[in-house]
Every structure is written in C-alpha cells, then in structure tokens.
C-alpha cells in the first residue's frame, strides 16, 4: 500500500515508525514531516491543513490510505475531501470531528447518549460566564470551546483565577476564535486516563490506554501544556474498567453520532477521570494523543496498517488489536519558555548517543535540519521513549537517554510515571 501521513510532530514520527514497519507498506510519504520522520518516510512540503494540496498529491501518487495525525486537518474536512476523491482516510469527517472541534458539541452528544461526564454550562458572553463561576465557586474548569492545541483548559483553584481565564479566552482571545465560546464545568477528582478506541462508524475495538502528564512542572504543577510525558499501561485502568468504558462511553457515542448522520471513523480518544462514582468523560479527541501515541506504538504488537484499513472499510468487528505486556514511557524534551514563547534555534547534540541506549526510541517533534545539524524549532521538540518489563525499568532507560542529549535550551519533567511509581 501507498500511505500518506499528515503532520509533523512526535505523534506523527511514532506513526511513521509503525507504518514503515508494516510489510503492507510499499511507499510512505509524510506532509510536511520533520527530520526524524525523514528517516522513515519521504517528506513533502505540504502543510497539514492544505487540504486541496494534500488530496491532489494523494491522487497524483495513487495513494491508497491517508493517515491524518493532528486534529486540525480533520476538523477542516480532510476526510471529506479524500472521500470525494475516492481515497481512504483513517479519520472522521468534519461533522464527526466536531467531537473535538467543539467542547459544547461534545457535551451535547454526551447528554444525548447518556455518557457520564462532568456537569457543565456553555457561554458566549464573558459576564454571564463570570456570574456562573461566582455562583458555582471553585475549584472549577474553564475550557475554550474550539481547538487550542491542548492549551485551552484552565483548572482554576479560585474564582479569581477562573475569571482571569475567562478574560484571557473570551476578551483577550489568547487562542483566537477558539475562545469566543467557553464551557465551564465541575472540577472532577480522580486519576486522569487517556483511552483510545478504533472505530469504523458502527463497531469499535479498544486501542490501549495511557496516563498523560499535562502540567509543565513536576508534581503536576505549573501551566497546562500539550503533554510533557506519558506511560502505558496505567495500572489504575483495569480490564474491567476498559469493558465499562467501551459499554458506557464508546458504543453510545458511536450510536449517537450515527443517528445524527455523522458516523465516526478513526480513533476516538476518550479523556477520562476515574472518579469514586466511576469513569467520567473530560473530553473527546478525534485522533491519537501526543505523547500517548508514542508509548502505544512501542507496545503495539499488531500491524497498524490493516487495523487502519479495517476502520476505513467498516470491518473492525472482524479485527482484534494486541499489545505487548511491557511498560512504555515517554519523556518530552521541550524548549525553555514553553508553553509560552519557546527558545528556538539551538543545536541539539547527542541524539545518536541517546538512541543507542537499549530499548530507547527518540521521536522528533519540533526540530529542523540545517547543514547536518538538528536545531530546535518548536515548543515540544523531542519525545524520548523507552520500554521495559516494568515501568521503573523503562523510566530508568528513558532518563539515561535524556541525559545523553546535549541541549542547553531544553527542559523536561523528571517525574514522569510518578503516580504509578510513587515518586
């Protein structure tokens, strides 16, 4: 098969690594890719949201399968454009991608499908939003309705903090039109889990779980980010809980989307809080997570290409996905200043030393190549991953690889996996 992967981050590097390993893959391109992905695929200079150009490239090169990595091209209608051109696309239509593109729509679907989630209210007027916060009290969660690259959520410890978040999102528009509407919801307490399901519009199969680390600082402190690390499998997410989530969350959501004429195909990412009352949905995403994808690809035993094709063909009821029992961990190396303005342009040395650590894979995200050197070119720059028979073993290998990298402008959290390991 000829495959076109769309995106340029660490998630896409991990996908390229897995897709390239499939015996079914005849040719792999990535648009636009990055220097790490270039080792697995031919990179083409087309942006991830240049829908017409992506489809034209796919047609000209007889691409059999388009695999969007990030959410933006899906919300922009890449799957629709591929369908119109007769090209299979592993991802939902724009109508189905609203599950991520609009937090208010996601809440509407949960209510209609009786999917357990936090009580919430939606506002397009900042003063009304602030009045609601004052009446509800804190802690409370303020979310931008639209896409904000994983940075549109504020867990406010005080009413003042919530009001400041409303001002930043709705008045200052720090995330543009994504913050024109906000969803304000009850702050749930528990363990946060990322659970994934492959979907074909009607059927769904589990596709692994991970625990992300969203805060920039150790001990889950500091601002929210796109993710500073992850590990899989999370001990708190038992097989019984997986069955419960498939029954109470995934299947009702698929049924409701189909009822509305927008069947969901691709990966449904369920952001869950494991509360004392049971799993509650925090959010839906319509693609694999980053850095969750990286740890899932390291554990995946099944060939990912036929799994994606089965989702496109509507035959997931005949498919099963298997994962290694080993633990996998991902440590994100970010540029100083992230999640604000990152310090870019610095040279990154020691990548070969890091990759030589046993059981380690280094995935590129915000990098660029210049005159044989690798330079930082984004906020989250590398994801250093490792596997082990235990999580502690995997973590030791990952941090050994981190320590082999020479990049003064970078930083990482040193406590990835702390909830499972107790430190």
C-alpha positions in Angstrom: 0.0 0.0 0.0 1.0 3.6 -0.6 0.4 5.7 2.5 0.3 9.5 3.0 0.8 10.5 6.7 -0.2 14.1 7.6 1.6 16.1 10.3 5.0 17.0 11.7 5.1 16.2 15.4 6.2 13.4 17.8 2.9 11.6 17.3 3.5 11.6 13.5 7.1 10.3 13.9 5.8 7.4 16.0 3.1 6.7 13.4 5.7 6.8 10.6 7.9 4.4 12.5 5.0 2.0 13.0 3.6 2.3 9.4 7.0 1.9 7.8 7.5 -1.3 9.7 4.4 -2.9 8.2 5.0 -5.4 5.4 2.0 -3.9 3.7 3.6 -0.5 3.3 5.0 -0.1 -0.2 5.7 3.6 -0.1 5.3 6.1 2.7 5.1 9.9 2.4 4.7 12.5 5.2 3.4 16.0 4.8 5.2 18.1 5.9 7.2 15.8 8.3 10.3 16.6 10.2 14.0 15.4 10.2 13.2 12.4 12.3 10.3 11.3 10.1 12.6 11.7 7.1 14.3 8.5 8.2 11.1 6.6 7.8 9.3 8.4 5.0 9.7 10.8 2.1 8.7 14.2 3.4 6.8 16.5 1.1 6.4 20.3 1.7 2.6 20.4 2.1 1.1 21.9 5.3 -1.2 19.7 7.4 -4.2 21.9 6.7 -3.6 22.5 3.0 -6.5 20.2 2.2 -6.6 20.7 -1.6 -2.9 20.2 -2.0 -2.9 17.1 0.2 -5.7 15.5 -1.9 -4.0 16.5 -5.2 -0.8 14.8 -4.0 -2.6 11.7 -3.0 -4.3 11.4 -6.4 -1.2 12.1 -8.4 0.7 9.5 -6.4 -2.0 6.8 -6.3 -2.1 6.9 -2.5 -4.2 4.1 -1.0 -4.5 5.4 2.5 -4.3 8.9 4.0 -3.5 9.0 7.8 -4.1 12.4 9.5 -2.1 12.8 12.7 -3.3 16.0 14.2 -6.9 17.2 14.7 -6.8 20.4 12.6 -6.9 18.8 9.1 -9.8 16.6 10.3 -11.8 19.5 11.6 -11.0 21.3 8.3 -12.5 18.4 6.3 -9.6 16.3 5.0 -11.5 13.1 5.3 -14.4 14.6 3.4 -12.1 15.7 0.6 -10.5 12.3 0.5 -13.9 10.6 0.2 -14.9 12.9 -2.6 -11.7 11.9 -4.4 -12.2 8.1 -3.7 -9.3 7.9 -1.3 -9.5 6.0 2.0 -8.8 8.3 5.0 -8.2 7.0 8.5 -10.1 9.7 10.3 -13.6 11.2 10.8 -15.5 13.6 8.6 -15.6 17.3 9.6 -19.1 16.7 11.0 -17.8 13.8 13.2 -14.6 15.7 14.1 -16.8 18.3 15.9 -16.4 15.9 18.9 -13.0 17.6 19.4 -13.6 20.8 17.4 -16.3 22.0 19.8 -16.4 21.2 23.5 -20.0 22.4 23.6 -20.9 19.9 20.9 -19.1 17.1 22.8 -21.2 17.9 25.9 -24.4 17.9 23.7 -23.5 14.4 22.4 -22.8 13.1 25.9 -26.1 14.4 27.2 -28.0 12.8 24.2 -26.2 9.5 24.6 -26.3 9.3 28.4 -22.5 9.3 28.5 -21.2 10.1 32.0 -19.4 13.5 32.1 -19.0 16.5 34.4 -22.0 18.9 34.8 -21.3 21.9 32.6 -22.7 25.1 31.1 -21.8 26.9 27.9 -21.3 30.7 27.5 -20.7 33.1 24.7 -20.9 36.2 27.0 -18.0 36.7 29.4 -20.0 38.4 32.1 -22.6 35.6 32.1 -19.7 33.1 32.4 -18.2 35.0 35.3 -21.6 35.2 37.1 -21.8 31.4 36.7 -18.4 30.9 38.2 -19.2 33.2 41.2 -22.3 31.2 41.8 -20.7 27.8 41.4 -17.5 28.5 43.3 -14.1 26.9 42.9 -12.3 24.8 42.0 -13.8 24.9 38.6 -12.7 24.2 35.0 -12.8 26.7 32.1 -12.4 25.4 28.6 -12.2 27.1 25.2 -14.9 25.7 23.0 -12.6 25.4 19.9 -9.2 23.9 19.1 -6.4 25.4 21.2 -3.5 22.9 20.7 -4.2 21.3 24.1 -3.7 24.6 25.9 -7.3 25.8 26.1 -8.2 24.3 29.5 -7.7 26.1 32.9 -8.3 24.2 36.1 -9.0 27.2 38.3 -8.3 26.8 42.1 -10.1 30.1 42.9 -12.9 32.2 41.5 -10.4 35.0 40.6 -8.3 32.5 38.6 -11.4 31.3 36.7 -12.5 34.9 35.9 -9.0 35.7 34.7 -9.2 32.6 32.4 -12.5 33.8 31.0 -11.0 37.2 30.3 -8.0 35.7 28.6 -10.0 33.3 26.5 -13.1 35.4 25.7 -11.8 39.0 25.8 -8.1 38.9 25.1 -8.7 35.9 22.7 -5.3 34.3 23.5 -6.4 31.3 21.4 -8.3 33.3 18.8 -11.8 32.4 17.9 -11.4 29.1 19.8 -12.2 31.1 23.0 -15.2 33.0 21.7 -17.4 30.4 23.5 -16.4 28.7 26.7 -17.5 25.6 28.5 -17.4 25.8 32.3 -17.6 22.5 34.2 -17.4 21.0 37.6 -13.9 20.0 38.6 -13.7 16.3 38.9 -11.3 14.5 41.3 -9.5 11.3 40.5 -6.9 9.7 38.2 -6.9 11.1 34.6 -6.6 8.4 31.9 -6.3 8.6 28.1 -8.2 5.7 26.5 -8.4 5.0 22.8 -10.8 3.0 20.6 -10.6 2.2 16.9 -13.9 2.9 15.3 -15.4 2.2 11.9 -18.7 4.1 12.2 -20.5 1.1 13.8 -18.0 -1.1 15.6 -15.2 -0.3 18.0 -12.3 -2.1 19.5 -10.0 -1.0 22.3 -6.7 0.5 21.3 -4.9 1.0 24.5 -4.7 3.4 27.4 -2.0 5.7 28.8 -1.6 8.3 31.5 -0.5 11.8 30.3 1.2 14.5 32.3 -0.2 17.8 31.2 1.3 20.3 33.6 4.7 21.8 32.8 6.2 21.3 36.2 7.0 18.3 38.4 4.3 17.1 40.7 1.7 18.3 38.2 2.3 22.0 38.8 2.5 24.9 36.5 0.6 25.7 33.3 -1.2 23.1 31.1 0.8 22.0 28.1 0.1 19.7 25.1 1.7 16.9 27.2 5.1 16.5 29.0 5.2 12.8 29.1 3.1 9.6 29.3 3.3 5.9 30.2 1.3 2.8 29.3 -0.3 0.7 30.6 -1.7 2.7 33.5 -2.3 0.4 36.5 -5.4 2.2 37.5 -7.2 1.3 34.2 -8.1 -2.3 34.7 -9.6 -4.7 32.1 -12.9 -4.3 33.9 -12.8 -0.5 33.6 -11.9 -0.9 29.9 -15.0 -3.0 29.4 -17.1 -0.5 31.3 -15.9 2.5 29.2 -16.5 0.6 26.0 -20.0 -0.1 27.1 -20.9 3.2 28.7 -18.9 5.7 26.7 -17.6 4.5 23.3 -20.6 2.5 22.0 -23.3 5.0 23.0 -21.2 7.8 21.4 -20.8 5.9 18.2 -24.6 5.1 18.1 -25.5 8.8 18.7 -23.1 10.1 16.0 -24.5 7.5 13.5 -28.1 8.5 14.5 -27.2 12.1 13.6 -25.8 11.1 10.2 -22.2 11.6 11.1 -20.7 8.1 11.8 -17.4 8.3 13.5 -14.4 6.5 11.9 -10.8 6.6 13.1 -9.5 6.9 16.6 -11.8 8.1 19.4 -9.7 9.4 22.2 -11.6 9.4 25.5 -10.1 11.7 28.1 -11.4 10.2 31.3 -11.4 10.9 35.0 -11.6 7.9 37.2 -13.8 9.2 40.0 -15.2 7.5 43.0 -18.5 7.3 41.1 -16.9 5.7 38.1 -15.3 6.9 34.8 -16.4 10.3 33.6 -15.5 11.8 30.2 -13.5 15.0 30.4 -13.1 15.4 26.6 -13.2 13.6 23.3 -10.4 13.9 20.8 -10.6 12.5 17.3 -7.0 11.3 16.8 -4.3 9.7 18.8 -2.7 11.7 21.6 0.7 13.2 21.8 2.7 11.8 23.7 0.3 8.9 24.3 0.7 7.7 20.7 4.4 7.3 21.2 4.0 4.8 24.0 1.2 2.9 22.4 3.2 2.5 19.2 6.1 1.0 21.2 3.7 -1.5 22.8 1.7 -2.4 19.7 2.1 -6.0 18.6 -0.5 -5.8 15.8 0.3 -4.4 12.3 -1.2 -0.9 12.4 -1.8 -0.6 8.7 -4.5 -3.4 8.4 -6.1 -2.0 11.6 -6.4 1.4 10.0 -7.8 -0.1 6.8 -10.3 -2.2 8.7 -11.6 1.0 10.3 -12.0 2.6 6.8 -13.7 -0.5 5.4 -16.2 -0.9 8.3 -14.9 -4.4 9.3 -13.5 -3.8 12.8 -15.9 -6.5 14.1 -13.5 -9.0 12.5 -10.4 -7.4 13.9 -8.5 -7.6 17.2 -5.6 -5.5 18.4 -2.8 -6.9 20.6 -0.3 -5.0 22.8 2.9 -6.2 24.5 2.6 -6.6 28.3 5.8 -4.5 28.6 5.6 -0.9 30.0 6.5 2.0 27.8 7.2 5.6 28.9 7.7 8.9 27.0 9.6 11.9 28.3 9.0 15.2 26.4 12.0 17.5 25.9 10.6 21.0 25.5 12.3 24.3 24.7 12.7 26.7 27.6 9.8 29.2 27.6 7.2 26.5 26.6 4.2 26.6 26.8 4.7 30.3 26.3 7.2 31.5 23.8 9.8 28.8 23.3 13.5 29.4 22.8 14.2 28.1 19.3 17.3 27.8 17.1 19.6 26.0 19.5 21.6 22.9 18.3 20.7 19.6 19.7 23.6 17.2 20.1 23.9 13.6 21.4 20.9 12.1 19.6 22.8 9.1 18.4 24.1 8.5 22.0 20.5 8.7 23.3 19.2 6.3 20.6 22.0 3.8 21.5 20.6 3.3 25.0 18.9 -0.2 25.0 15.1 -0.2 24.4 15.0 3.5 23.6 13.4 5.3 20.7 13.7 9.1 20.2 10.9 10.7 18.2 11.3 14.2 16.7 8.6 16.8 17.0 9.7 20.5 16.8 13.1 20.0 15.0 14.6 21.2 11.8 17.8 20.1 9.9 20.4 22.7 8.9 23.9 21.9 7.4 23.9 18.5 9.0 22.8 19.8 12.4 19.5 19.3 14.3 18.0 22.5 15.6 15.1 23.2 17.9 12.1 24.6 16.0 9.2 24.4 18.4 7.8 24.1 21.9 7.8 20.3 22.3 11.0 19.3 20.5 11.7 15.6 21.2 10.0 12.7 22.8 12.4 10.2 24.4 10.7 6.9 24.8 11.7 3.5 26.3 10.2 0.1 27.1 10.9 -2.3 29.9 9.5 -5.3 31.7 8.5 -2.8 34.4 7.7 0.9 34.4 10.6 1.6 36.7 13.0 -0.2 34.2 11.5 1.7 31.3 11.8 5.1 33.1 15.5 4.4 34.0 16.3 3.8 30.3 14.4 6.9 29.1 16.1 9.2 31.5 19.5 7.7 30.7 18.8 8.6 27.1 17.6 12.1 28.1 20.9 12.6 30.0 22.8 11.6 26.8 21.3 14.6 24.9 23.2 17.9 24.9 20.7 20.7 24.5 21.1 23.7 27.0 17.9 25.3 25.8 15.8 22.3 26.7 14.0 21.0 29.8 11.9 18.1 30.8 10.0 16.8 33.8 11.9 14.3 35.9 8.9 12.6 37.4 7.1 11.0 34.5 5.3 8.0 35.9 5.3 9.3 39.4 1.6 8.4 40.1 2.3 4.7 39.3 5.8 4.6 40.9 5.0 6.8 43.9 7.9 9.2 43.3 
